[in-house]
Amino acid sequence: MTYVDLKDIRVSYDGKNNILKDLNLSIEKGELVSLLGPSGCGKTTTLRVIAGLIEPNDGDFVVDNKNLTRVPVHKRNFGMVFQSYALFPHLTVKENVGFGLKLRKEDKTTMNPKIQDILEVTGLAELGDRYPKQLSGGQRQRVALARALVIEPKLLLLDEPLSNLDAKLRVQMRIEIKRIQRKLGITSVFVTHDQEECFSISDRVAVMNNGIIEQFDTPEEIYNRPKTEFVARFIGFENFFNLTKQGEKTYTTSEGHMLKTSQSWDDTKLVATIRPDDINILPKGTEQDTNMIPGKVVVRTFLGKSYQYEVETNVGKILVNGPKETAYSSGEELLLQFPEEKLILV
Amino acid sequence: MKNKAPFILLTPGLILLIVFMFLPLVTIIWPTFYDGKLTFGSYLSFFQDNYNLSVFWRTLRVSLIVTLICILLGVPTAYYIARTSKKWRGLMMAMSLFPLLTNSVIRSFAWINILGTNGVINDFLMKLGIITEPIKMLYTDSAIVVGSVYLFLPLMIITLVGVIENIDLEMVEAAETLGANRLTAFMKVVLPLSLPGIIVGSILVFSGTLSAYTTPQLLGGNQNMMLSTFLYQNAMTLGNWQSAGVIALIMIVTTIIVMKLFNMIAAKFDKRGGEHA
């Protein structure tokens, strides 16, 4: 059941260039959806449209079968965590968290237990009387989260909430956010440009580029089966080459090497991609078969857990990761095998 | 005293201040305390005189009213300027600073033409038939207030624009997502965070109004003396340097006390934890 629905949202600041182009996105209740993409792709704009901080030029925004497109920010009852946290420096942690409740004219007797509860859930119980300046980055992050959650919002919106934290804290906080989100069962939209962060936390991911959603799927599906070249490149596919269709699941490269794939598309010309990790290296002299392309090592780089080779082949340069037990030196000839289930067509 | 360099750098300024500011001040104020022996007599008699007191209270009242009006007019203006695009902000700042670029005598004369018995306002109201007799607006306390607000509002605005520009707009947005409309967000977030600017601006406006001479002289006239015009009269017209010294010190002390008070009020409202994490 769709809970949040963005229908044909168009946003343009100058009337000529569209920041968002007829964007569609449906989110189910209780789901944590990430908007992933490079800077300038429109992910933050999408979040701000949802929050009501930007009014779309066209399109509809529906939550729980109510059209909220023209409802102002302060009447939407969504919790939002900002990249800068945007805590109120003149208020204590408790006052920051209670800000939204106070505006709802809540009584002290109902307000205080709510504040106390959320401070406990977010691990801030001891810090209620401190001011934001007296807190560490991670603690401020929790206050921002507590402040957004205490109003019992219909939606939780997170705008790159972890980008100001150091690497270790970032991992810790994303687990924390996931835990709290699960516990409260709150529908959430998370904006990030970090794919690892996004994959670890999300139920579904919308990969955005140039104001449109390129793919909206589970993290696993996006990781294993990117649908477009942009998505593939963004999530770490490095090798791209052209193929021509010969028959059902059978393709040839420009040089006539035969490749079998597990996917089948109708287009006669398309692009194939594969991760450096998924290519097998076979020594020279192995019998040439389908899904094999010969090449010559150009550069070898040590990555710690493996070697990475840049291999010159007749379909172009291919990056391959090989085990560190066998090191091929530059100039050496070898055969690259592309397992058919790992070869992705985009 | 490991490093003397900073003190050496300080010397030229310090000498200038001591020779041309501190010493003259002492030579003027010292006689007000010393009359063969140490005494506070001149001060006691100043505050026992009803006329003197009326001048003192007028000065305090006018300065405070001017400060208040400058806050009320300055905060929304500064907020608006701070939130407009960079392109227009420069122009608006220039426009609000424009009064500072003209001579204060000329500015006060402009107000004489507006507020006078045959001035623009009276002329207008009489032609419309709303009044038959001109209203007395010039040579009143209100005239001093109007003239001083016009004079000192730019100081309040530039101070506040600087402070408000530095308030993260995301804080206002955060307040809005939490259920605050524009006005509430302004009152609960922008205003408390502008407080340091309001205090600095108030101190500038207050001490400026208190010590201004031209405006009260031209717009208040001799019936509505302020401490500064009273001081001038005592020194230059009456040649009574003793009283002038008394008034000078009273002005200095009043300014310091009021500045302290402003700061105390600020500290009471602005308690956002001193320590840095």
Boltz contact constraints between the chains, C-beta under 6 A:
constraints:
  - contact:
      token1: [A, 53]
      token2: [B, 173]
      max_distance: 6.0
  - contact:
      token1: [A, 73]
      token2: [B, 176]
      max_distance: 6.0
  - contact:
      token1: [A, 73]
      token2: [B, 177]
      max_distance: 6.0
  - contact:
      token1: [A, 74]
      token2: [B, 176]
      max_distance: 6.0
  - contact:
      token1: [A, 74]
      token2: [B, 179]
      max_distance: 6.0
  - contact:
      token1: [A, 74]
      token2: [B, 180]
      max_distance: 6.0
  - contact:
      token1: [A, 74]
      token2: [B, 181]
      max_distance: 6.0
  - contact:
      token1: [A, 80]
      token2: [B, 177]
      max_distance: 6.0
  - contact:
      token1: [A, 82]
      token2: [B, 170]
      max_distance: 6.0
  - contact:
      token1: [A, 82]
      token2: [B, 174]
      max_distance: 6.0
  - contact:
      token1: [A, 84]
      token2: [B, 168]
      max_distance: 6.0
  - contact:
      token1: [A, 84]
      token2: [B, 170]
      max_distance: 6.0
  - contact:
      token1: [A, 86]
      token2: [B, 170]
      max_distance: 6.0
  - contact:
      token1: [A, 86]
      token2: [B, 171]
      max_distance: 6.0
  - contact:
      token1: [A, 86]
      token2: [B, 174]
      max_distance: 6.0
  - contact:
      token1: [A, 89]
      token2: [B, 272]
      max_distance: 6.0
  - contact:
      token1: [A, 90]
      token2: [B, 192]
      max_distance: 6.0
  - contact:
      token1: [A, 90]
      token2: [B, 272]
      max_distance: 6.0
  - contact:
      token1: [A, 99]
      token2: [B, 178]
      max_distance: 6.0
  - contact:
      token1: [A, 100]
      token2: [B, 178]
      max_distance: 6.0
  - contact:
      token1: [A, 100]
      token2: [B, 179]
      max_distance: 6.0
  - contact:
      token1: [A, 103]
      token2: [B, 179]
      max_distance: 6.0
  - contact:
      token1: [A, 103]
      token2: [B, 180]
      max_distance: 6.0
  - contact:
      token1: [A, 131]
      token2: [B, 272]
      max_distance: 6.0
  - contact:
      token1: [A, 131]
      token2: [B, 273]
      max_distance: 6.0
  - contact:
      token1: [A, 133]
      token2: [B, 273]
      max_distance: 6.0
  - contact:
      token1: [A, 133]
      token2: [B, 276]
      max_distance: 6.0
  - contact:
      token1: [A, 134]
      token2: [B, 273]
      max_distance: 6.0
  - contact:
      token1: [A, 134]
      token2: [B, 275]
      max_distance: 6.0
  - contact:
      token1: [A, 134]
      token2: [B, 277]
      max_distance: 6.0
  - contact:
      token1: [A, 135]
      token2: [B, 277]
      max_distance: 6.0
  - contact:
      token1: [A, 136]
      token2: [B, 277]
      max_distance: 6.0
